[in-house]
Amino acid sequence: MADLLIGVPRADAGGTDSGAVWLIRGSAELSRLGQIALTALPAGLGQAIIGPADWDLLGLAVSQAGDLNGDGLGDLILAAPGRDVAGRARRARMPGRPG
């Protein structure tokens, strides 16, 4: 099973519509679990990235980005179009991991 990236821009874990992204690591163990809630994902099978403030909308768009930093691993781009720092929109990049 391949890795999976799930964006949930209306998630409220970090505030109203702060958004969240879950990176689910593909594994044989994951396929044996059947249906599970993202918030109850067993340790080691994935991780959550939570938008820190109201209306960030983190996860509205998620994408592969190739190897942006030259470390030989694929990177991801996570959009948070509602995030505003000093009057400018902010983008975050999540470095890849060894496959």
DRENPA-3360 file (N, C-alpha, C; in nm, 2 decimals, always signed):
BEGIN
1 = MADLLIGV = +0.09/-0.12/+0.00/+0.00/+0.00/+0.00/+0.09/+0.12/+0.00 ~ +0.06/+0.22/-0.09/+0.14/+0.34/-0.10/+0.10/+0.44/+0.01 ~ +0.19/+0.54/+0.04/+0.16/+0.64/+0.13/+0.04/+0.73/+0.08 ~ -0.03/+0.79/+0.17/-0.15/+0.87/+0.13/-0.15/+1.00/+0.21 ~ -0.18/+1.11/+0.14/-0.18/+1.24/+0.20/-0.33/+1.29/+0.19 ~ -0.39/+1.32/+0.31/-0.53/+1.36/+0.31/-0.54/+1.50/+0.37 ~ -0.60/+1.59/+0.30/-0.62/+1.73/+0.35/-0.77/+1.74/+0.39 ~ -0.78/+1.80/+0.51/-0.92/+1.83/+0.57/-0.92/+1.98/+0.61;
9 = PRADAGGT = -0.95/+2.07/+0.51/-0.94/+2.21/+0.54/-1.03/+2.26/+0.65 ~ -1.14/+2.20/+0.67/-1.24/+2.24/+0.76/-1.23/+2.18/+0.90 ~ -1.12/+2.10/+0.92/-1.10/+2.04/+1.06/-1.08/+2.15/+1.16 ~ -1.13/+2.13/+1.28/-1.12/+2.23/+1.39/-1.02/+2.21/+1.50 ~ -0.93/+2.12/+1.48/-0.84/+2.08/+1.59/-0.75/+2.20/+1.64 ~ -0.72/+2.29/+1.55/-0.64/+2.41/+1.59/-0.71/+2.53/+1.60 ~ -0.84/+2.53/+1.58/-0.93/+2.64/+1.59/-1.04/+2.63/+1.48 ~ -1.13/+2.72/+1.47/-1.24/+2.71/+1.37/-1.18/+2.70/+1.23;
17 = DSGAVWLI = -1.21/+2.60/+1.16/-1.16/+2.58/+1.02/-1.01/+2.60/+1.01 ~ -0.94/+2.56/+1.11/-0.79/+2.57/+1.10/-0.73/+2.47/+1.00 ~ -0.80/+2.36/+0.98/-0.76/+2.26/+0.88/-0.65/+2.16/+0.94 ~ -0.63/+2.05/+0.87/-0.54/+1.95/+0.91/-0.50/+1.87/+0.79 ~ -0.38/+1.81/+0.79/-0.34/+1.72/+0.69/-0.28/+1.60/+0.76 ~ -0.32/+1.48/+0.71/-0.27/+1.35/+0.76/-0.19/+1.29/+0.66 ~ -0.07/+1.25/+0.70/+0.02/+1.17/+0.62/+0.01/+1.03/+0.67 ~ -0.04/+0.94/+0.59/-0.06/+0.80/+0.63/+0.04/+0.72/+0.56;
25 = RGSAELSR = +0.12/+0.65/+0.63/+0.23/+0.57/+0.58/+0.18/+0.43/+0.54 ~ +0.19/+0.40/+0.41/+0.14/+0.27/+0.36/+0.22/+0.15/+0.42 ~ +0.14/+0.05/+0.46/+0.20/-0.07/+0.52/+0.10/-0.18/+0.52 ~ +0.15/-0.30/+0.53/+0.07/-0.42/+0.54/-0.02/-0.41/+0.66 ~ +0.04/-0.36/+0.77/-0.04/-0.34/+0.90/-0.16/-0.25/+0.88 ~ -0.14/-0.15/+0.81/-0.25/-0.05/+0.78/-0.37/-0.12/+0.71 ~ -0.34/-0.20/+0.61/-0.44/-0.26/+0.53/-0.52/-0.37/+0.61 ~ -0.46/-0.42/+0.72/-0.53/-0.52/+0.81/-0.62/-0.45/+0.91;
33 = LGQIALTA = -0.61/-0.32/+0.93/-0.69/-0.25/+1.03/-0.83/-0.23/+0.98 ~ -0.86/-0.23/+0.86/-0.99/-0.20/+0.81/-1.02/-0.05/+0.82 ~ -1.14/-0.02/+0.86/-1.19/+0.12/+0.87/-1.14/+0.18/+1.01 ~ -1.07/+0.29/+1.01/-1.03/+0.36/+1.13/-1.05/+0.51/+1.12 ~ -1.07/+0.58/+1.23/-1.07/+0.72/+1.23/-0.93/+0.78/+1.22 ~ -0.91/+0.89/+1.14/-0.78/+0.95/+1.13/-0.73/+0.99/+1.26 ~ -0.82/+1.04/+1.35/-0.77/+1.09/+1.48/-0.73/+0.97/+1.57 ~ -0.76/+0.85/+1.53/-0.73/+0.73/+1.61/-0.62/+0.64/+1.54;
41 = LPAGLGQA = -0.55/+0.70/+1.45/-0.45/+0.63/+1.38/-0.34/+0.58/+1.47 ~ -0.31/+0.45/+1.47/-0.21/+0.39/+1.56/-0.07/+0.46/+1.54 ~ +0.00/+0.48/+1.64/+0.14/+0.54/+1.64/+0.22/+0.47/+1.54 ~ +0.30/+0.54/+1.46/+0.39/+0.49/+1.36/+0.33/+0.47/+1.23 ~ +0.20/+0.48/+1.21/+0.14/+0.46/+1.08/+0.11/+0.59/+1.01 ~ +0.13/+0.70/+1.08/+0.11/+0.83/+1.02/+0.12/+0.94/+1.11 ~ +0.10/+1.06/+1.07/+0.11/+1.18/+1.15/+0.01/+1.29/+1.10 ~ -0.03/+1.37/+1.20/-0.12/+1.48/+1.17/-0.04/+1.61/+1.17;
49 = IIGPADWD = -0.07/+1.70/+1.08/-0.02/+1.84/+1.08/-0.14/+1.93/+1.10 ~ -0.15/+2.00/+1.20/-0.27/+2.08/+1.24/-0.25/+2.23/+1.21 ~ -0.35/+2.29/+1.14/-0.34/+2.43/+1.12/-0.35/+2.50/+1.26 ~ -0.26/+2.60/+1.28/-0.25/+2.66/+1.42/-0.35/+2.76/+1.45 ~ -0.43/+2.81/+1.36/-0.52/+2.93/+1.39/-0.65/+2.92/+1.31 ~ -0.75/+2.99/+1.37/-0.88/+2.99/+1.30/-0.86/+3.03/+1.15 ~ -0.94/+2.97/+1.07/-0.95/+3.00/+0.93/-0.82/+2.98/+0.84 ~ -0.73/+2.91/+0.89/-0.61/+2.88/+0.81/-0.64/+2.79/+0.69;
57 = LLGLAVSQ = -0.74/+2.70/+0.70/-0.78/+2.61/+0.60/-0.66/+2.52/+0.55 ~ -0.57/+2.48/+0.64/-0.46/+2.40/+0.60/-0.52/+2.27/+0.54 ~ -0.46/+2.23/+0.43/-0.51/+2.11/+0.36/-0.61/+2.13/+0.25 ~ -0.64/+2.26/+0.22/-0.73/+2.28/+0.11/-0.67/+2.22/-0.02 ~ -0.54/+2.23/-0.04/-0.47/+2.16/-0.15/-0.35/+2.09/-0.09 ~ -0.32/+1.97/-0.14/-0.20/+1.90/-0.10/-0.14/+1.84/-0.23 ~ -0.01/+1.83/-0.24/+0.05/+1.78/-0.37/+0.19/+1.73/-0.34 ~ +0.23/+1.64/-0.43/+0.37/+1.61/-0.44/+0.45/+1.72/-0.50;
65 = AGDLNGDG = +0.57/+1.74/-0.47/+0.64/+1.86/-0.52/+0.78/+1.82/-0.58 ~ +0.81/+1.69/-0.59/+0.94/+1.65/-0.63/+1.04/+1.67/-0.52 ~ +1.17/+1.68/-0.56/+1.27/+1.70/-0.46/+1.32/+1.84/-0.45 ~ +1.25/+1.92/-0.37/+1.27/+2.07/-0.37/+1.41/+2.10/-0.30 ~ +1.45/+2.03/-0.20/+1.57/+2.06/-0.13/+1.69/+1.98/-0.16 ~ +1.68/+1.90/-0.26/+1.80/+1.83/-0.31/+1.85/+1.71/-0.22 ~ +1.77/+1.66/-0.13/+1.81/+1.56/-0.04/+1.78/+1.42/-0.10 ~ +1.73/+1.41/-0.22/+1.70/+1.28/-0.28/+1.57/+1.22/-0.24;
73 = LGDLILAA = +1.49/+1.29/-0.16/+1.36/+1.24/-0.12/+1.25/+1.33/-0.18 ~ +1.14/+1.28/-0.21/+1.02/+1.35/-0.26/+0.97/+1.44/-0.15 ~ +0.93/+1.57/-0.18/+0.87/+1.66/-0.08/+0.73/+1.68/-0.11 ~ +0.65/+1.74/-0.02/+0.51/+1.77/-0.03/+0.48/+1.91/-0.01 ~ +0.38/+1.96/-0.07/+0.33/+2.10/-0.05/+0.19/+2.09/+0.01 ~ +0.18/+2.17/+0.12/+0.05/+2.18/+0.18/+0.00/+2.32/+0.18 ~ -0.12/+2.34/+0.13/-0.17/+2.48/+0.12/-0.25/+2.52/+0.24 ~ -0.23/+2.64/+0.29/-0.31/+2.70/+0.40/-0.35/+2.84/+0.35;
81 = PGRDVAGR = -0.44/+2.85/+0.26/-0.47/+2.98/+0.20/-0.53/+3.09/+0.29 ~ -0.58/+3.05/+0.41/-0.63/+3.14/+0.50/-0.52/+3.20/+0.60 ~ -0.40/+3.13/+0.60/-0.30/+3.17/+0.69/-0.25/+3.31/+0.65 ~ -0.24/+3.40/+0.75/-0.19/+3.53/+0.72/-0.09/+3.57/+0.83 ~ +0.03/+3.60/+0.79/+0.14/+3.64/+0.88/+0.19/+3.77/+0.83 ~ +0.18/+3.87/+0.91/+0.22/+4.01/+0.88/+0.17/+4.05/+0.75 ~ +0.04/+4.01/+0.72/-0.02/+4.06/+0.60/+0.01/+3.98/+0.47 ~ +0.09/+3.87/+0.49/+0.13/+3.79/+0.37/+0.08/+3.65/+0.39;
89 = ARRARMPG = +0.04/+3.58/+0.29/+0.00/+3.44/+0.29/+0.13/+3.36/+0.32 ~ +0.12/+3.25/+0.39/+0.23/+3.17/+0.42/+0.21/+3.03/+0.36 ~ +0.32/+2.97/+0.31/+0.32/+2.83/+0.26/+0.41/+2.75/+0.34 ~ +0.38/+2.62/+0.36/+0.47/+2.53/+0.43/+0.51/+2.42/+0.34 ~ +0.63/+2.37/+0.36/+0.68/+2.25/+0.29/+0.71/+2.14/+0.39 ~ +0.68/+2.02/+0.36/+0.71/+1.91/+0.45/+0.81/+1.82/+0.38 ~ +0.93/+1.81/+0.43/+1.03/+1.73/+0.36/+0.99/+1.58/+0.35 ~ +1.03/+1.52/+0.25/+1.00/+1.37/+0.23/+1.07/+1.28/+0.33;
97 = RPG = +1.04/+1.16/+0.31/+1.10/+1.06/+0.40/+1.15/+0.94/+0.32 ~ +1.25/+0.87/+0.36/+1.29/+0.75/+0.28/+1.18/+0.65/+0.26 ~ +1.17/+0.60/+0.14/+1.07/+0.51/+0.11/+1.10/+0.37/+0.15;
% end
